[in-house]
Amino acid sequence: MNKKQLTESIMAGVRRAFRENKSLNEGFSLWKEQNVPKLDHEMLKSNILKISEILGNFLNDKYISVVNVVYHS
């Protein structure tokens, strides 16, 4: 979802909330659930295993000496 689509989606939610005489927070959970990208955990797990195998080979062959991995959710 690009920035323009996200803005339009948020504004549609705001208009709906005012039209239905609700506070903005009442519909936010549903909007977030429908619009937040879902993470495919199985694909992530598969890709991490592939990357770790490659990096392990590089470490064993002394092409690299340190690997730092940071995951932000």
CHARMM-style PDB file with segment names, atoms N, HN, CA, C and O in Angstrom:
ATOM      1  N   MET     1       0.863  -1.161   0.000  1.00  0.00      PROA
ATOM      2  CA  MET     1       0.000   0.000   0.000  1.00  0.00      PROA
ATOM      3  C   MET     1       0.912   1.227   0.000  1.00  0.00      PROA
ATOM      4  O   MET     1       1.746   1.391   0.890  1.00  0.00      PROA
ATOM      5  N   ASN     2       0.742   2.089  -1.013  1.00  0.00      PROA
ATOM      6  HN  ASN     2       0.064   1.955  -1.736  1.00  0.00      PROA
ATOM      7  CA  ASN     2       1.591   3.272  -1.073  1.00  0.00      PROA
ATOM      8  C   ASN     2       1.033   4.375  -0.168  1.00  0.00      PROA
ATOM      9  O   ASN     2      -0.034   4.223   0.427  1.00  0.00      PROA
ATOM     10  N   LYS     3       1.757   5.465  -0.075  1.00  0.00      PROA
ATOM     11  HN  LYS     3       2.623   5.589  -0.559  1.00  0.00      PROA
ATOM     12  CA  LYS     3       1.397   6.533   0.855  1.00  0.00      PROA
ATOM     13  C   LYS     3       0.030   7.144   0.533  1.00  0.00      PROA
ATOM     14  O   LYS     3      -0.754   7.430   1.437  1.00  0.00      PROA
ATOM     15  N   LYS     4      -0.252   7.341  -0.758  1.00  0.00      PROA
ATOM     16  HN  LYS     4       0.384   7.108  -1.493  1.00  0.00      PROA
ATOM     17  CA  LYS     4      -1.534   7.928  -1.155  1.00  0.00      PROA
ATOM     18  C   LYS     4      -2.696   6.999  -0.794  1.00  0.00      PROA
ATOM     19  O   LYS     4      -3.719   7.452  -0.281  1.00  0.00      PROA
ATOM     20  N   GLN     5      -2.536   5.706  -1.062  1.00  0.00      PROA
ATOM     21  HN  GLN     5      -1.704   5.339  -1.479  1.00  0.00      PROA
ATOM     22  CA  GLN     5      -3.585   4.747  -0.725  1.00  0.00      PROA
ATOM     23  C   GLN     5      -3.804   4.676   0.780  1.00  0.00      PROA
ATOM     24  O   GLN     5      -4.943   4.576   1.238  1.00  0.00      PROA
ATOM     25  N   LEU     6      -2.727   4.727   1.549  1.00  0.00      PROA
ATOM     26  HN  LEU     6      -1.802   4.808   1.177  1.00  0.00      PROA
ATOM     27  CA  LEU     6      -2.833   4.696   3.003  1.00  0.00      PROA
ATOM     28  C   LEU     6      -3.583   5.923   3.505  1.00  0.00      PROA
ATOM     29  O   LEU     6      -4.455   5.813   4.367  1.00  0.00      PROA
ATOM     30  N   THR     7      -3.242   7.093   2.965  1.00  0.00      PROA
ATOM     31  HN  THR     7      -2.534   7.182   2.265  1.00  0.00      PROA
ATOM     32  CA  THR     7      -3.923   8.332   3.362  1.00  0.00      PROA
ATOM     33  C   THR     7      -5.404   8.254   3.032  1.00  0.00      PROA
ATOM     34  O   THR     7      -6.246   8.619   3.852  1.00  0.00      PROA
ATOM     35  N   GLU     8      -5.724   7.779   1.836  1.00  0.00      PROA
ATOM     36  HN  GLU     8      -5.040   7.482   1.170  1.00  0.00      PROA
ATOM     37  CA  GLU     8      -7.133   7.661   1.435  1.00  0.00      PROA
ATOM     38  C   GLU     8      -7.878   6.677   2.338  1.00  0.00      PROA
ATOM     39  O   GLU     8      -9.030   6.914   2.700  1.00  0.00      PROA
ATOM     40  N   SER     9      -7.226   5.584   2.696  1.00  0.00      PROA
ATOM     41  HN  SER     9      -6.290   5.391   2.402  1.00  0.00      PROA
ATOM     42  CA  SER     9      -7.844   4.591   3.565  1.00  0.00      PROA
ATOM     43  C   SER     9      -8.107   5.171   4.957  1.00  0.00      PROA
ATOM     44  O   SER     9      -9.167   4.937   5.538  1.00  0.00      PROA
ATOM     45  N   ILE    10      -7.155   5.918   5.484  1.00  0.00      PROA
ATOM     46  HN  ILE    10      -6.294   6.108   5.012  1.00  0.00      PROA
ATOM     47  CA  ILE    10      -7.328   6.543   6.799  1.00  0.00      PROA
ATOM     48  C   ILE    10      -8.463   7.557   6.755  1.00  0.00      PROA
ATOM     49  O   ILE    10      -9.308   7.593   7.650  1.00  0.00      PROA
ATOM     50  N   MET    11      -8.479   8.382   5.710  1.00  0.00      PROA
ATOM     51  HN  MET    11      -7.793   8.353   4.983  1.00  0.00      PROA
ATOM     52  CA  MET    11      -9.529   9.404   5.610  1.00  0.00      PROA
ATOM     53  C   MET    11     -10.903   8.768   5.450  1.00  0.00      PROA
ATOM     54  O   MET    11     -11.883   9.292   5.980  1.00  0.00      PROA
ATOM     55  N   ALA    12     -10.999   7.654   4.733  1.00  0.00      PROA
ATOM     56  HN  ALA    12     -10.203   7.229   4.303  1.00  0.00      PROA
ATOM     57  CA  ALA    12     -12.273   6.948   4.602  1.00  0.00      PROA
ATOM     58  C   ALA    12     -12.739   6.456   5.975  1.00  0.00      PROA
ATOM     59  O   ALA    12     -13.926   6.517   6.293  1.00  0.00      PROA
ATOM     60  N   GLY    13     -11.804   5.974   6.773  1.00  0.00      PROA
ATOM     61  HN  GLY    13     -10.839   5.925   6.514  1.00  0.00      PROA
ATOM     62  CA  GLY    13     -12.137   5.538   8.132  1.00  0.00      PROA
ATOM     63  C   GLY    13     -12.593   6.688   9.001  1.00  0.00      PROA
ATOM     64  O   GLY    13     -13.522   6.537   9.793  1.00  0.00      PROA
ATOM     65  N   VAL    14     -11.948   7.843   8.862  1.00  0.00      PROA
ATOM     66  HN  VAL    14     -11.192   7.966   8.218  1.00  0.00      PROA
ATOM     67  CA  VAL    14     -12.338   9.032   9.631  1.00  0.00      PROA
ATOM     68  C   VAL    14     -13.745   9.458   9.238  1.00  0.00      PROA
ATOM     69  O   VAL    14     -14.582   9.727  10.100  1.00  0.00      PROA
ATOM     70  N   ARG    15     -14.007   9.521   7.917  1.00  0.00      PROA
ATOM     71  HN  ARG    15     -13.327   9.303   7.217  1.00  0.00      PROA
ATOM     72  CA  ARG    15     -15.352   9.911   7.452  1.00  0.00      PROA
ATOM     73  C   ARG    15     -16.410   8.931   7.948  1.00  0.00      PROA
ATOM     74  O   ARG    15     -17.496   9.338   8.361  1.00  0.00      PROA
ATOM     75  N   ARG    16     -16.089   7.629   7.906  1.00  0.00      PROA
ATOM     76  HN  ARG    16     -15.207   7.298   7.570  1.00  0.00      PROA
ATOM     77  CA  ARG    16     -17.034   6.614   8.378  1.00  0.00      PROA
ATOM     78  C   ARG    16     -17.314   6.789   9.867  1.00  0.00      PROA
ATOM     79  O   ARG    16     -18.459   6.677  10.304  1.00  0.00      PROA
ATOM     80  N   ALA    17     -16.269   7.064  10.643  1.00  0.00      PROA
ATOM     81  HN  ALA    17     -15.339   7.155  10.288  1.00  0.00      PROA
ATOM     82  CA  ALA    17     -16.449   7.249  12.083  1.00  0.00      PROA
ATOM     83  C   ALA    17     -17.356   8.435  12.368  1.00  0.00      PROA
ATOM     84  O   ALA    17     -18.239   8.339  13.221  1.00  0.00      PROA
ATOM     85  N   PHE    18     -17.160   9.547  11.676  1.00  0.00      PROA
ATOM     86  HN  PHE    18     -16.444   9.624  10.983  1.00  0.00      PROA
ATOM     87  CA  PHE    18     -18.021  10.712  11.888  1.00  0.00      PROA
ATOM     88  C   PHE    18     -19.444  10.420  11.425  1.00  0.00      PROA
ATOM     89  O   PHE    18     -20.408  10.816  12.080  1.00  0.00      PROA
ATOM     90  N   ARG    19     -19.576   9.725  10.293  1.00  0.00      PROA
ATOM     91  HN  ARG    19     -18.793   9.403   9.761  1.00  0.00      PROA
ATOM     92  CA  ARG    19     -20.907   9.417   9.758  1.00  0.00      PROA
ATOM     93  C   ARG    19     -21.679   8.517  10.726  1.00  0.00      PROA
ATOM     94  O   ARG    19     -22.887   8.676  10.901  1.00  0.00      PROA
ATOM     95  N   GLU    20     -20.975   7.577  11.348  1.00  0.00      PROA
ATOM     96  HN  GLU    20     -19.994   7.448  11.205  1.00  0.00      PROA
ATOM     97  CA  GLU    20     -21.632   6.650  12.277  1.00  0.00      PROA
ATOM     98  C   GLU    20     -21.607   7.167  13.711  1.00  0.00      PROA
ATOM     99  O   GLU    20     -21.987   6.458  14.643  1.00  0.00      PROA
ATOM    100  N   ASN    21     -21.155   8.411  13.880  1.00  0.00      PROA
ATOM    101  HN  ASN    21     -20.846   8.987  13.123  1.00  0.00      PROA
ATOM    102  CA  ASN    21     -21.112   9.069  15.196  1.00  0.00      PROA
ATOM    103  C   ASN    21     -20.313   8.250  16.217  1.00  0.00      PROA
ATOM    104  O   ASN    21     -20.737   8.073  17.359  1.00  0.00      PROA
ATOM    105  N   LYS    22     -19.160   7.760  15.784  1.00  0.00      PROA
ATOM    106  HN  LYS    22     -18.816   7.904  14.856  1.00  0.00      PROA
ATOM    107  CA  LYS    22     -18.266   7.006  16.666  1.00  0.00      PROA
ATOM    108  C   LYS    22     -17.006   7.818  16.907  1.00  0.00      PROA
ATOM    109  O   LYS    22     -16.686   8.734  16.149  1.00  0.00      PROA
ATOM    110  N   SER    23     -16.305   7.474  17.960  1.00  0.00      PROA
ATOM    111  HN  SER    23     -16.565   6.730  18.575  1.00  0.00      PROA
ATOM    112  CA  SER    23     -15.003   8.098  18.152  1.00  0.00      PROA
ATOM    113  C   SER    23     -14.037   7.456  17.157  1.00  0.00      PROA
ATOM    114  O   SER    23     -14.280   6.353  16.668  1.00  0.00      PROA
ATOM    115  N   LEU    24     -12.946   8.150  16.865  1.00  0.00      PROA
ATOM    116  HN  LEU    24     -12.748   9.046  17.262  1.00  0.00      PROA
ATOM    117  CA  LEU    24     -11.987   7.629  15.885  1.00  0.00      PROA
ATOM    118  C   LEU    24     -11.361   6.318  16.343  1.00  0.00      PROA
ATOM    119  O   LEU    24     -11.049   5.464  15.513  1.00  0.00      PROA
ATOM    120  N   ASN    25     -11.174   6.142  17.642  1.00  0.00      PROA
ATOM    121  HN  ASN    25     -11.427   6.836  18.316  1.00  0.00      PROA
ATOM    122  CA  ASN    25     -10.517   4.938  18.144  1.00  0.00      PROA
ATOM    123  C   ASN    25     -11.388   3.692  18.048  1.00  0.00      PROA
ATOM    124  O   ASN    25     -10.872   2.575  18.016  1.00  0.00      PROA
ATOM    125  N   GLU    26     -12.716   3.879  18.003  1.00  0.00      PROA
ATOM    126  HN  GLU    26     -13.135   4.787  18.029  1.00  0.00      PROA
ATOM    127  CA  GLU    26     -13.603   2.714  17.973  1.00  0.00      PROA
ATOM    128  C   GLU    26     -13.378   1.860  16.732  1.00  0.00      PROA
ATOM    129  O   GLU    26     -13.413   0.632  16.810  1.00  0.00      PROA
ATOM    130  N   GLY    27     -13.147   2.497  15.593  1.00  0.00      PROA
ATOM    131  HN  GLY    27     -13.119   3.495  15.529  1.00  0.00      PROA
ATOM    132  CA  GLY    27     -12.969   1.741  14.365  1.00  0.00      PROA
ATOM    133  C   GLY    27     -11.524   1.450  14.023  1.00  0.00      PROA
ATOM    134  O   GLY    27     -11.253   0.762  13.038  1.00  0.00      PROA
ATOM    135  N   PHE    28     -10.577   1.961  14.820  1.00  0.00      PROA
ATOM    136  HN  PHE    28     -10.797   2.520  15.620  1.00  0.00      PROA
ATOM    137  CA  PHE    28      -9.169   1.821  14.463  1.00  0.00      PROA
ATOM    138  C   PHE    28      -8.698   0.375  14.504  1.00  0.00      PROA
ATOM    139  O   PHE    28      -7.952  -0.050  13.621  1.00  0.00      PROA
ATOM    140  N   SER    29      -9.110  -0.384  15.498  1.00  0.00      PROA
ATOM    141  HN  SER    29      -9.716  -0.039  16.215  1.00  0.00      PROA
ATOM    142  CA  SER    29      -8.656  -1.778  15.602  1.00  0.00      PROA
ATOM    143  C   SER    29      -9.074  -2.577  14.385  1.00  0.00      PROA
ATOM    144  O   SER    29      -8.281  -3.345  13.839  1.00  0.00      PROA
ATOM    145  N   LEU    30     -10.316  -2.402  13.955  1.00  0.00      PROA
ATOM    146  HN  LEU    30     -10.960  -1.778  14.399  1.00  0.00      PROA
ATOM    147  CA  LEU    30     -10.786  -3.109  12.773  1.00  0.00      PROA
ATOM    148  C   LEU    30     -10.037  -2.646  11.540  1.00  0.00      PROA
ATOM    149  O   LEU    30      -9.639  -3.467  10.714  1.00  0.00      PROA
ATOM    150  N   TRP    31      -9.836  -1.332  11.400  1.00  0.00      PROA
ATOM    151  HN  TRP    31     -10.159  -0.665  12.072  1.00  0.00      PROA
ATOM    152  CA  TRP    31      -9.106  -0.801  10.245  1.00  0.00      PROA
ATOM    153  C   TRP    31      -7.687  -1.358  10.218  1.00  0.00      PROA
ATOM    154  O   TRP    31      -7.198  -1.784   9.172  1.00  0.00      PROA
ATOM    155  N   LYS    32      -7.026  -1.351  11.385  1.00  0.00      PROA
ATOM    156  HN  LYS    32      -7.424  -1.004  12.235  1.00  0.00      PROA
ATOM    157  CA  LYS    32      -5.645  -1.829  11.471  1.00  0.00      PROA
ATOM    158  C   LYS    32      -5.578  -3.303  11.101  1.00  0.00      PROA
ATOM    159  O   LYS    32      -4.678  -3.726  10.376  1.00  0.00      PROA
ATOM    160  N   GLU    33      -6.526  -4.079  11.599  1.00  0.00      PROA
ATOM    161  HN  GLU    33      -7.257  -3.735  12.188  1.00  0.00      PROA
ATOM    162  CA  GLU    33      -6.552  -5.505  11.312  1.00  0.00      PROA
ATOM    163  C   GLU    33      -6.709  -5.765   9.815  1.00  0.00      PROA
ATOM    164  O   GLU    33      -6.120  -6.707   9.285  1.00  0.00      PROA
ATOM    165  N   GLN    34      -7.493  -4.941   9.137  1.00  0.00      PROA
ATOM    166  HN  GLN    34      -7.971  -4.175   9.567  1.00  0.00      PROA
ATOM    167  CA  GLN    34      -7.740  -5.124   7.719  1.00  0.00      PROA
ATOM    168  C   GLN    34      -6.602  -4.597   6.849  1.00  0.00      PROA
ATOM    169  O   GLN    34      -6.401  -5.098   5.742  1.00  0.00      PROA
ATOM    170  N   ASN    35      -5.853  -3.599   7.322  1.00  0.00      PROA
ATOM    171  HN  ASN    35      -6.016  -3.192   8.221  1.00  0.00      PROA
ATOM    172  CA  ASN    35      -4.906  -2.901   6.458  1.00  0.00      PROA
ATOM    173  C   ASN    35      -3.437  -3.099   6.769  1.00  0.00      PROA
ATOM    174  O   ASN    35      -2.590  -2.796   5.929  1.00  0.00      PROA
ATOM    175  N   VAL    36      -3.111  -3.595   7.943  1.00  0.00      PROA
ATOM    176  HN  VAL    36      -3.798  -3.841   8.625  1.00  0.00      PROA
ATOM    177  CA  VAL    36      -1.702  -3.797   8.285  1.00  0.00      PROA
ATOM    178  C   VAL    36      -1.195  -5.024   7.535  1.00  0.00      PROA
ATOM    179  O   VAL    36      -1.839  -6.073   7.565  1.00  0.00      PROA
ATOM    180  N   PRO    37      -0.053  -4.908   6.865  1.00  0.00      PROA
ATOM    181  CA  PRO    37       0.474  -6.064   6.128  1.00  0.00      PROA
ATOM    182  C   PRO    37       0.738  -7.240   7.065  1.00  0.00      PROA
ATOM    183  O   PRO    37       1.233  -7.062   8.177  1.00  0.00      PROA
ATOM    184  N   LYS    38       0.410  -8.413   6.612  1.00  0.00      PROA
ATOM    185  HN  LYS    38       0.007  -8.558   5.708  1.00  0.00      PROA
ATOM    186  CA  LYS    38       0.617  -9.630   7.394  1.00  0.00      PROA
ATOM    187  C   LYS    38       1.985 -10.209   7.052  1.00  0.00      PROA
ATOM    188  O   LYS    38       2.390 -10.225   5.890  1.00  0.00      PROA
ATOM    189  N   LEU    39       2.681 -10.678   8.063  1.00  0.00      PROA
ATOM    190  HN  LEU    39       2.351 -10.665   9.007  1.00  0.00      PROA
ATOM    191  CA  LEU    39       3.995 -11.276   7.883  1.00  0.00      PROA
ATOM    192  C   LEU    39       3.834 -12.774   7.691  1.00  0.00      PROA
ATOM    193  O   LEU    39       3.218 -13.447   8.519  1.00  0.00      PROA
ATOM    194  N   ASP    40       4.379 -13.295   6.612  1.00  0.00      PROA
ATOM    195  HN  ASP    40       4.879 -12.749   5.940  1.00  0.00      PROA
ATOM    196  CA  ASP    40       4.344 -14.730   6.350  1.00  0.00      PROA
ATOM    197  C   ASP    40       5.488 -15.368   7.137  1.00  0.00      PROA
ATOM    198  O   ASP    40       6.637 -15.362   6.695  1.00  0.00      PROA
ATOM    199  N   HSD    41       5.162 -15.914   8.299  1.00  0.00      PROA
ATOM    200  HN  HSD    41       4.229 -15.919   8.658  1.00  0.00      PROA
ATOM    201  CA  HSD    41       6.186 -16.445   9.205  1.00  0.00      PROA
ATOM    202  C   HSD    41       6.906 -17.657   8.627  1.00  0.00      PROA
ATOM    203  O   HSD    41       8.100 -17.837   8.866  1.00  0.00      PROA
ATOM    204  N   GLU    42       6.200 -18.487   7.872  1.00  0.00      PROA
ATOM    205  HN  GLU    42       5.230 -18.341   7.678  1.00  0.00      PROA
ATOM    206  CA  GLU    42       6.841 -19.660   7.278  1.00  0.00      PROA
ATOM    207  C   GLU    42       7.873 -19.249   6.232  1.00  0.00      PROA
ATOM    208  O   GLU    42       8.953 -19.835   6.161  1.00  0.00      PROA
ATOM    209  N   MET    43       7.544 -18.242   5.418  1.00  0.00      PROA
ATOM    210  HN  MET    43       6.667 -17.766   5.476  1.00  0.00      PROA
ATOM    211  CA  MET    43       8.494 -17.760   4.418  1.00  0.00      PROA
ATOM    212  C   MET    43       9.696 -17.113   5.107  1.00  0.00      PROA
ATOM    213  O   MET    43      10.836 -17.305   4.686  1.00  0.00      PROA
ATOM    214  N   LEU    44       9.433 -16.343   6.172  1.00  0.00      PROA
ATOM    215  HN  LEU    44       8.506 -16.188   6.514  1.00  0.00      PROA
ATOM    216  CA  LEU    44      10.519 -15.723   6.922  1.00  0.00      PROA
ATOM    217  C   LEU    44      11.448 -16.790   7.503  1.00  0.00      PROA
ATOM    218  O   LEU    44      12.670 -16.679   7.409  1.00  0.00      PROA
ATOM    219  N   LYS    45      10.858 -17.816   8.099  1.00  0.00      PROA
ATOM    220  HN  LYS    45       9.865 -17.906   8.175  1.00  0.00      PROA
ATOM    221  CA  LYS    45      11.654 -18.908   8.678  1.00  0.00      PROA
ATOM    222  C   LYS    45      12.505 -19.584   7.610  1.00  0.00      PROA
ATOM    223  O   LYS    45      13.685 -19.855   7.831  1.00  0.00      PROA
ATOM    224  N   SER    46      11.904 -19.859   6.445  1.00  0.00      PROA
ATOM    225  HN  SER    46      10.945 -19.639   6.265  1.00  0.00      PROA
ATOM    226  CA  SER    46      12.623 -20.499   5.347  1.00  0.00      PROA
ATOM    227  C   SER    46      13.778 -19.627   4.865  1.00  0.00      PROA
ATOM    228  O   SER    46      14.883 -20.120   4.639  1.00  0.00      PROA
ATOM    229  N   ASN    47      13.518 -18.333   4.708  1.00  0.00      PROA
ATOM    230  HN  ASN    47      12.620 -17.932   4.892  1.00  0.00      PROA
ATOM    231  CA  ASN    47      14.564 -17.420   4.234  1.00  0.00      PROA
ATOM    232  C   ASN    47      15.682 -17.256   5.255  1.00  0.00      PROA
ATOM    233  O   ASN    47      16.851 -17.157   4.884  1.00  0.00      PROA
ATOM    234  N   ILE    48      15.333 -17.227   6.530  1.00  0.00      PROA
ATOM    235  HN  ILE    48      14.383 -17.308   6.832  1.00  0.00      PROA
ATOM    236  CA  ILE    48      16.358 -17.112   7.569  1.00  0.00      PROA
ATOM    237  C   ILE    48      17.255 -18.351   7.569  1.00  0.00      PROA
ATOM    238  O   ILE    48      18.471 -18.244   7.732  1.00  0.00      PROA
ATOM    239  N   LEU    49      16.648 -19.523   7.386  1.00  0.00      PROA
ATOM    240  HN  LEU    49      15.661 -19.610   7.255  1.00  0.00      PROA
ATOM    241  CA  LEU    49      17.449 -20.749   7.338  1.00  0.00      PROA
ATOM    242  C   LEU    49      18.415 -20.733   6.153  1.00  0.00      PROA
ATOM    243  O   LEU    49      19.570 -21.136   6.290  1.00  0.00      PROA
ATOM    244  N   LYS    50      17.947 -20.269   4.993  1.00  0.00      PROA
ATOM    245  HN  LYS    50      17.008 -19.942   4.882  1.00  0.00      PROA
ATOM    246  CA  LYS    50      18.815 -20.190   3.814  1.00  0.00      PROA
ATOM    247  C   LYS    50      19.968 -19.218   4.043  1.00  0.00      PROA
ATOM    248  O   LYS    50      21.120 -19.522   3.736  1.00  0.00      PROA
ATOM    249  N   ILE    51      19.644 -18.049   4.586  1.00  0.00      PROA
ATOM    250  HN  ILE    51      18.708 -17.802   4.836  1.00  0.00      PROA
ATOM    251  CA  ILE    51      20.674 -17.032   4.832  1.00  0.00      PROA
ATOM    252  C   ILE    51      21.677 -17.518   5.873  1.00  0.00      PROA
ATOM    253  O   ILE    51      22.881 -17.313   5.724  1.00  0.00      PROA
ATOM    254  N   SER    52      21.177 -18.165   6.931  1.00  0.00      PROA
ATOM    255  HN  SER    52      20.199 -18.332   7.052  1.00  0.00      PROA
ATOM    256  CA  SER    52      22.096 -18.625   7.974  1.00  0.00      PROA
ATOM    257  C   SER    52      23.035 -19.707   7.445  1.00  0.00      PROA
ATOM    258  O   SER    52      24.192 -19.782   7.859  1.00  0.00      PROA
ATOM    259  N   GLU    53      22.541 -20.543   6.534  1.00  0.00      PROA
ATOM    260  HN  GLU    53      21.601 -20.482   6.198  1.00  0.00      PROA
ATOM    261  CA  GLU    53      23.415 -21.564   5.939  1.00  0.00      PROA
ATOM    262  C   GLU    53      24.519 -20.914   5.103  1.00  0.00      PROA
ATOM    263  O   GLU    53      25.681 -21.311   5.185  1.00  0.00      PROA
ATOM    264  N   ILE    54      24.156 -19.927   4.310  1.00  0.00      PROA
ATOM    265  HN  ILE    54      23.212 -19.605   4.243  1.00  0.00      PROA
ATOM    266  CA  ILE    54      25.146 -19.218   3.489  1.00  0.00      PROA
ATOM    267  C   ILE    54      26.159 -18.504   4.372  1.00  0.00      PROA
ATOM    268  O   ILE    54      27.364 -18.596   4.142  1.00  0.00      PROA
ATOM    269  N   LEU    55      25.667 -17.789   5.386  1.00  0.00      PROA
ATOM    270  HN  LEU    55      24.688 -17.714   5.573  1.00  0.00      PROA
ATOM    271  CA  LEU    55      26.576 -17.070   6.282  1.00  0.00      PROA
ATOM    272  C   LEU    55      27.462 -18.035   7.058  1.00  0.00      PROA
ATOM    273  O   LEU    55      28.628 -17.737   7.315  1.00  0.00      PROA
ATOM    274  N   GLY    56      26.917 -19.190   7.431  1.00  0.00      PROA
ATOM    275  HN  GLY    56      25.970 -19.432   7.221  1.00  0.00      PROA
ATOM    276  CA  GLY    56      27.720 -20.213   8.115  1.00  0.00      PROA
ATOM    277  C   GLY    56      28.865 -20.694   7.245  1.00  0.00      PROA
ATOM    278  O   GLY    56      29.978 -20.904   7.726  1.00  0.00      PROA
ATOM    279  N   ASN    57      28.585 -20.867   5.960  1.00  0.00      PROA
ATOM    280  HN  ASN    57      27.681 -20.697   5.569  1.00  0.00      PROA
ATOM    281  CA  ASN    57      29.649 -21.273   5.033  1.00  0.00      PROA
ATOM    282  C   ASN    57      30.719 -20.197   4.918  1.00  0.00      PROA
ATOM    283  O   ASN    57      31.911 -20.501   4.900  1.00  0.00      PROA
ATOM    284  N   PHE    58      30.294 -18.942   4.840  1.00  0.00      PROA
ATOM    285  HN  PHE    58      29.325 -18.695   4.855  1.00  0.00      PROA
ATOM    286  CA  PHE    58      31.261 -17.835   4.771  1.00  0.00      PROA
ATOM    287  C   PHE    58      32.112 -17.776   6.032  1.00  0.00      PROA
ATOM    288  O   PHE    58      33.315 -17.527   5.964  1.00  0.00      PROA
ATOM    289  N   LEU    59      31.485 -18.005   7.182  1.00  0.00      PROA
ATOM    290  HN  LEU    59      30.507 -18.207   7.238  1.00  0.00      PROA
ATOM    291  CA  LEU    59      32.242 -18.004   8.443  1.00  0.00      PROA
ATOM    292  C   LEU    59      33.255 -19.153   8.464  1.00  0.00      PROA
ATOM    293  O   LEU    59      34.410 -18.965   8.847  1.00  0.00      PROA
ATOM    294  N   ASN    60      32.816 -20.328   8.053  1.00  0.00      PROA
ATOM    295  HN  ASN    60      31.878 -20.480   7.742  1.00  0.00      PROA
ATOM    296  CA  ASN    60      33.715 -21.495   8.048  1.00  0.00      PROA
ATOM    297  C   ASN    60      34.888 -21.306   7.095  1.00  0.00      PROA
ATOM    298  O   ASN    60      36.005 -21.735   7.383  1.00  0.00      PROA
ATOM    299  N   ASP    61      34.629 -20.660   5.955  1.00  0.00      PROA
ATOM    300  HN  ASP    61      33.722 -20.312   5.721  1.00  0.00      PROA
ATOM    301  CA  ASP    61      35.685 -20.451   4.962  1.00  0.00      PROA
ATOM    302  C   ASP    61      36.516 -19.202   5.241  1.00  0.00      PROA
ATOM    303  O   ASP    61      37.404 -18.856   4.463  1.00  0.00      PROA
ATOM    304  N   LYS    62      36.229 -18.536   6.339  1.00  0.00      PROA
ATOM    305  HN  LYS    62      35.507 -18.817   6.971  1.00  0.00      PROA
ATOM    306  CA  LYS    62      36.962 -17.337   6.789  1.00  0.00      PROA
ATOM    307  C   LYS    62      36.807 -16.133   5.834  1.00  0.00      PROA
ATOM    308  O   LYS    62      37.651 -15.237   5.827  1.00  0.00      PROA
ATOM    309  N   TYR    63      35.725 -16.119   5.029  1.00  0.00      PROA
ATOM    310  HN  TYR    63      35.039 -16.848   5.034  1.00  0.00      PROA
ATOM    311  CA  TYR    63      35.454 -14.945   4.197  1.00  0.00      PROA
ATOM    312  C   TYR    63      34.954 -13.785   5.058  1.00  0.00      PROA
ATOM    313  O   TYR    63      35.196 -12.620   4.744  1.00  0.00      PROA
ATOM    314  N   ILE    64      34.266 -14.112   6.129  1.00  0.00      PROA
ATOM    315  HN  ILE    64      34.070 -15.059   6.384  1.00  0.00      PROA
ATOM    316  CA  ILE    64      33.798 -13.114   7.097  1.00  0.00      PROA
ATOM    317  C   ILE    64      34.083 -13.643   8.487  1.00  0.00      PROA
ATOM    318  O   ILE    64      34.244 -14.848   8.680  1.00  0.00      PROA
ATOM    319  N   SER    65      34.145 -12.738   9.457  1.00  0.00      PROA
ATOM    320  HN  SER    65      34.014 -11.759   9.300  1.00  0.00      PROA
ATOM    321  CA  SER    65      34.465 -13.183  10.810  1.00  0.00      PROA
ATOM    322  C   SER    65      33.336 -12.933  11.807  1.00  0.00      PROA
ATOM    323  O   SER    65      33.300 -13.558  12.867  1.00  0.00      PROA
ATOM    324  N   VAL    66      32.409 -12.019  11.476  1.00  0.00      PROA
ATOM    325  HN  VAL    66      32.439 -11.512  10.615  1.00  0.00      PROA
ATOM    326  CA  VAL    66      31.338 -11.684  12.413  1.00  0.00      PROA
ATOM    327  C   VAL    66      30.033 -11.484  11.644  1.00  0.00      PROA
ATOM    328  O   VAL    66      30.018 -10.919  10.551  1.00  0.00      PROA
ATOM    329  N   VAL    67      28.946 -11.955  12.237  1.00  0.00      PROA
ATOM    330  HN  VAL    67      28.957 -12.414  13.125  1.00  0.00      PROA
ATOM    331  CA  VAL    67      27.616 -11.715  11.676  1.00  0.00      PROA
ATOM    332  C   VAL    67      26.743 -11.157  12.796  1.00  0.00      PROA
ATOM    333  O   VAL    67      26.608 -11.777  13.851  1.00  0.00      PROA
ATOM    334  N   ASN    68      26.158  -9.998  12.567  1.00  0.00      PROA
ATOM    335  HN  ASN    68      26.267  -9.495  11.710  1.00  0.00      PROA
ATOM    336  CA  ASN    68      25.210  -9.411  13.505  1.00  0.00      PROA
ATOM    337  C   ASN    68      23.820  -9.429  12.858  1.00  0.00      PROA
ATOM    338  O   ASN    68      23.647  -8.961  11.732  1.00  0.00      PROA
ATOM    339  N   VAL    69      22.847  -9.964  13.565  1.00  0.00      PROA
ATOM    340  HN  VAL    69      22.987 -10.344  14.480  1.00  0.00      PROA
ATOM    341  CA  VAL    69      21.484 -10.034  13.065  1.00  0.00      PROA
ATOM    342  C   VAL    69      20.587  -9.278  14.023  1.00  0.00      PROA
ATOM    343  O   VAL    69      20.615  -9.513  15.231  1.00  0.00      PROA
ATOM    344  N   VAL    70      19.782  -8.360  13.476  1.00  0.00      PROA
ATOM    345  HN  VAL    70      19.759  -8.169  12.495  1.00  0.00      PROA
ATOM    346  CA  VAL    70      18.846  -7.584  14.286  1.00  0.00      PROA
ATOM    347  C   VAL    70      17.478  -7.739  13.655  1.00  0.00      PROA
ATOM    348  O   VAL    70      17.325  -7.540  12.449  1.00  0.00      PROA
ATOM    349  N   TYR    71      16.485  -8.091  14.447  1.00  0.00      PROA
ATOM    350  HN  TYR    71      16.609  -8.253  15.426  1.00  0.00      PROA
ATOM    351  CA  TYR    71      15.118  -8.253  13.954  1.00  0.00      PROA
ATOM    352  C   TYR    71      14.213  -7.295  14.714  1.00  0.00      PROA
ATOM    353  O   TYR    71      14.153  -7.322  15.943  1.00  0.00      PROA
ATOM    354  N   HSD    72      13.521  -6.461  13.979  1.00  0.00      PROA
ATOM    355  HN  HSD    72      13.570  -6.439  12.980  1.00  0.00      PROA
ATOM    356  CA  HSD    72      12.562  -5.525  14.573  1.00  0.00      PROA
ATOM    357  C   HSD    72      11.167  -5.944  14.152  1.00  0.00      PROA
ATOM    358  O   HSD    72      10.914  -6.137  12.963  1.00  0.00      PROA
ATOM    359  N   SER    73      10.273  -6.087  15.090  1.00  0.00      PROA
ATOM    360  HN  SER    73      10.479  -5.930  16.056  1.00  0.00      PROA
ATOM    361  CA  SER    73       8.899  -6.436  14.717  1.00  0.00      PROA
ATOM    362  C   SER    73       7.958  -5.286  14.971  1.00  0.00      PROA
ATOM    363  OT1 SER    73       6.760  -5.401  14.714  1.00  0.00      PROA
TER     364      SER     73
END
